Amino acid sequence: MAIRLVQSVFKSFLLWRLKKIDQKRFVLFLAVLVGVASGIAAVIIKNSVHFIQSAVDRLIFPDYHNYLYFAFPFLGLLLTVAVVKMLIKEDIGHGIPNTLFAIARKKSIIKRGRMVYSIITSAITVGFGGSTGLEGPTVATGAAVGSNIGQVFRMNYKVKTLLIGCAAASSMAAIFQAPVAAIIFVLEVFMFDLTMYSLIPLLLSSVSAVLTARYFIGEQILFPVDLTNDFELGQIPYFLGLGVLTGLFSLYFNNVYFGVNDFIKKFKSPYSKAVIGGLSLGILIFLLPPLYGEGYETINALISDHTVDLFNGSLFYDFRNNIYIVIIFVVAMGFLKVFATAFTFAGGGIGGVFAPSLFIGAAIGFGFAKLMSVMGIQDLPIANFTLVGMAGLIAGVLHSPLMALFLIAEITGGYELFVPLMITVAISYTTSRVYQRYTIYTKELAEKGDLLTRHKDKNVLRRMSVGNYLETNFQELLPEWTFGKLVKEIVTRSKRNIFPVVDEHGKFLGVVLLDDIREVLFDEEKHDNTRVYDVMTAPPTIIKATDNMEEVMEKFDKTSAWILPVVKGSVFQGFVSKGKLFSAYRKILVSISEE
């Protein structure tokens, strides 16, 4: 009874809203709602991880914690896989690629369960020491919230997509307290067009998320930085060198990540993957404890040049004051963090690559500056190069140069590093992009043709699928039929001028065109002696049910045909006409172009 009452009240509200509040104003309200919800989701995920980490660190094995780095991540991956297989019972995947896929192929519709799945699984993965970040799961959770808010309020595809973008920006803004960088992140990674229609909701949602996060956790600063060294012109060559170095490391990151994943994919059982990934990750963390978890404490230690704590629980603790060992240790952290992250993902862990990218960038920047100082080449400011190294790797790995630039600028609370950031970010992005067209977020989507780009034509085609425009009201012919039967039972009753020919199992054999048989129609002497296979012809080409729309349109262009048959395997499914596709294309183009 109560549910029916709520449904009735909600329907009344929707009707009232349609009469009293226009769409654009209501979208602004929804953007704020999404921002608040995404901010709360970010706080929940962060606190869940801290709760699990505290339980592991202080309650379970307080006296033997340093000796169990090997075990914790392994248990975390096994628990994550068990939760996914036994409770969730569906593949969660990676947050940002899944969100991009939902926009491209699912009409921006994301299941309700996705608002919870990433919270649980990422908290277990990272809480037990999985070497990954929380940004991806937080964005995925926020995106699910945005999509479902759009669905509840009966919004169209365009608005649901905008709300997903608002959720992504809100999630990043809540984590880093950097609303401008968060908006740029959405524009670069989600390929949003910057218009007033999208900009104002993105601003409102980002600010709402920042304020919500501050309300619950206070003004916590992820990277408390106090820059004491100004940028000097003499440092330009070194920032150029750092740009090249971070660009090359970005390529290394991508190659190792995909290489490890391809290797572990060979094992079919998810538990086998968890065992291999967990054991490999445990060994790495046992050797280098800073690889444990997100790694933000390690980043802060590098920024402040306080590296002694990095050696706690390490086999190399006695060498903590040896500057050469410190440099080697930090650089090794950068190299092996990639493997640790890859093993976490390949083993079934849930997380993101944003935090690992910051971690590796910080290690590279710190190691580079320290090495230059120790070798007597140039005394470089450690904090500056550590921060700029973080931006360089974000630009190279994620192909988000502007977001990387503004993120560090907002984190540091000013623009003292703006020039060196621009230098390093530009070099890193260019170096990476030359050899790696797609990122970890987009590579698999691009290979499957599921990636939206700034190319509107391709975006429209990727929103279309063969099955949605399939025409099936055609009379099928058997090849052994006589022409008399064809004329009597089919041609005289059909409004079509093309007929598919199939065998008794539905396998497509060819077509009969009305234009090709007009002469025989009026020659009754040939009706009993001529069979369907005598007049059947092969179509210019066939369309597979699995073809994407770009392939379909390419086939129409090459053959100059106006209608083509569609088969699934070899079984006839129907026809697709160019005219119907053009009509649908125009409608979609208009819908996504309206402001």
C-alpha positions, 0 to 999 in steps of 0.5 A: 500500500505504501509503495503504491502511494509513493508511486502515485505521488511520484507520478503526480510530481512528474506531471507537475514538473512537466507543467511548471519546470522546463527541461533545462532548469530541471536538469540543473536541479538533477545535476546538483542532486547527482553531485551530492549523491556522488560526493556521498558515494566517494566518502563511503568508498574512502571510509570503507577502505579505511575501515578495512585497512584499520581492521587489518593493520590494528585488530587482526595481526597487530604484532605480525603486520610487517610479515604479512604483506605477502598474505593480505593482498592475496586474501583480498583478491580471493575475497573479491573474486568470491564476492563477485562470483557468489553474491554479485554474479556478474562481471563488474569490469573496470569502472571508467571503460564500463561507463564509456561502454554504457554511453556508447552501446547501452543508451547511458543505462546502467543497472541499479546494482552498479551503485553498490557493486564497486563500493564493496569490491574496491573496498575489499581489494584496496583495503587488503592492500591491492595496489590500485586506486579508488578513482575508477570505482568511485566514478563507476558508482557515481555514473550508476547513480547519475544514470539511475537518477536520469532513468527515475525522472524519465530523462532521454539519452542526452540528459542521462549521458550528461548526468553520467558526465556530471557524476564522473566530474563530481566523483573526481572533484570529491576525491581531489577537492579539485572541481576544475580539473574534474570537469576537464577530466570529463571533457578529455576522457568522456569526450564531452563537447564543451557547450553552455548546455553541459558546462553549467550542470558540470560546474554545479555538480562538481561544486556540490560534490566538493561541498558534500565531501567537505561536510562529511570529512572536513577540509582534508587535503590529499597532498598538503603541499607548501612550495618553497622554491620558485620555478627558474628558467635554468630548470627548463632543460630538466623539465623537458627531460622529465617530460620525455622520461614520463612519456616513456614510462607511460608507454612502459605502463601500458605495455606491462599492464596489457602484457600481464593481463594477456598472460593471466587471461590464459588461465580460465578459472577466476580463482586461478587468476586470483591465486597467481595475481595474489601471490605475485602481488604479495611477493612484490609488496613483501619486497617493497612495502610502499606498493601496498594499497593506494600509495598516497602516504608514499606520495606525500613522503616523496613530496616532502623528501621524507623517505625514511618511513618508506623503509618501514617493514622492508628488508632494506630498512638498514639502508634507509639513510644511504642516499644511493639506496634511497634513489634505487629504492624509489625508482624500483617502486616506480618500475614495480608499481606497474606490475603490482597494479597489473597483477591486482587487476588481472587477479580479479581486483577492482580499482583504478589506474589513476592513483598508481599513475600518480604514484609512479609519476611521483617516484620518477620525479623524485628519483630524477631530481635526487639523481641530478642533485647527488651527481652534482649536475644541478640542485633541483627542488624535490617537491616541484619535480615530484609534483610535475612528474605526477602530472607528466605520467597522468598526461601520458597514461590517460592522455589527459594533459589539461586535466593533469595540468590543472589537477596539480595546479589546484592541489598546490593551491596556485600557479607557481608550477604552471609553466613547468607543468605545461612543458612536462605535460606537453612533452609526455603526452606527445611522446606517449601519443605517438606510440600509443593511440589509445589508453588503458581506458579506451584500448579494448573499447576502440578495438571492438568499435565501442568507443565514442570520439569527437567525430560526430559521424562515428558517434552516431553510427556507434549508437546504431545497431543492425538489429534495430533496423532489420526488416523481416516481412519478406516472403522466403522462397525455396530453390526448388519451387516452380515459377508457377508457384512463385507467381501464384502464391507469392508475387501477386500478393507481395508488395515487395520487389525482392525475395530471399531464397533459403533452404529448408534449414533457413540458410541464405542462398540468394535473392530473386529480384522482381525486375529480373523476372518480369519477362518470365511473368508473362510467359506462362509456358515457362512457369512449370519448367523454370525453378527459383534457383534458375532465376536466383542471383547473389546479392552484391554482399551480405551483412553479418548480424555482428557487423557494426554500423561503420562496416555496414555503411562501408558495404553499402558505399562499396556496392552502391546497393540500397538493400542488403540481406542480413545473416546470422552465421549462414541463416537468413535474418532479414534485410536492411535498407539504406533509406531506413538507415539514413533516416535513423542517422538523421534523427540521432544526429539532430538529437545529439546536436540540439543545445 
